[in-house]
Amino acid sequence: MQVHFIGLGEVEMFNLALALHKKGDTVTGSDELFDESLKTVMRDQGLMSDGIGWFSDKINDQLDVVVLGANVKNDNPELVRAKELGLRLVSYPEFLYELVKLKTRVVIAGSRRRSEVVSMILHVLDYNNIEVDYVLPSPNGIHLTEENDFIVIEGGDGPSSIIDAAPQFHNYQPNIALLTDIEFKEGSSYTDVETYAEQYGIFVNSIVKGGSITYNDEDVEVKRRVESSENPIRKFPYVTPAYQENDGQIFLDTPDGEMPLEISGETALSNLAGAKWVCQQMGVDEVEFYEAMATYRQL
């Protein structure tokens, strides 16, 4: 493929562009602002030749697709040129879905807790030598292969792009999903709590029929959105597991007795319970999960 990224300085866009470049696709991209660490990688990989800014002459009819970042404006000269040429325009999450739609998509969503749950899941899988693909909104947060069946995606709730106002996580159509919490943030792109919470209801309904949603039964809004959904999926509620605390050390109650953990706080323990359900659906048994989590340190 020949792919151009408008908004290459956004970390998720950059990660995906670099993954495609390494795979052998022809990749170009532009932005007005790049983190210094990204500039170094771009130079090393040959992705940066025209400096910083927008260059409409990079847009030509040889491009198979133009991918738009979340922060790209309607008057962007590269976007204007792409529209003039009638090129195919997609948002980052739309394009990512196309690349991974034949994989089993595990999407972790939620307002504040999702990153830790993803971190726990990937730690457990790595500990048990289970190879998976993943996509995270952090530097080097991508691993895409041809052979791995599972892909773990941290599903952001921000708008996808100027041409796709839906939240990113609406695009992924998960086979296995987890919803941690719904907490409205002042100053977000949503005008009110109800509009924001509705996006998570749409997310639940986007899960493929026969798929599953693991959800935090202790979050009132999460519980409402999941349990009111008529999508024919399996629903697995989780709660904070029983534990003991002794001299600042957390001991989790398990079928094999108390297990010491490196984590602390009820939020982390709740996240652990959700991660356990997802890992079990990915082939990790209970003993393997607990053994791995005994070595997990909080973010």
Buried (B, 14 or more C-beta within 10 A) or exposed (E): EEBBBBBBBBBBBBBBBBBBBEEEEEBBBBBEEBEEEBBEBBEEEEBBEEEEEBBBEBBBEEBEBBBBBBBBEEEBBBBEBBBEEEBEBBBBBBBBBEBBEEBBBBBBBBBEBBBBBBBBBBBBBEBBEBEBBBBBBEEEBBBBEEEBEBBBBBBBBBBBBBBBEBBBBBBBBBBBBBBBBBBBEEEEEBEEEEEBBEBBBBBBEBBBEEBBBBBBBBBEBBBBBBEEBEBEBEBBBBEBBEBEEEEEEBBBEBEEEBBEBEBBEEBBBBBBBBBBBBBBBBEBEEEBBBBBBBEBEBE
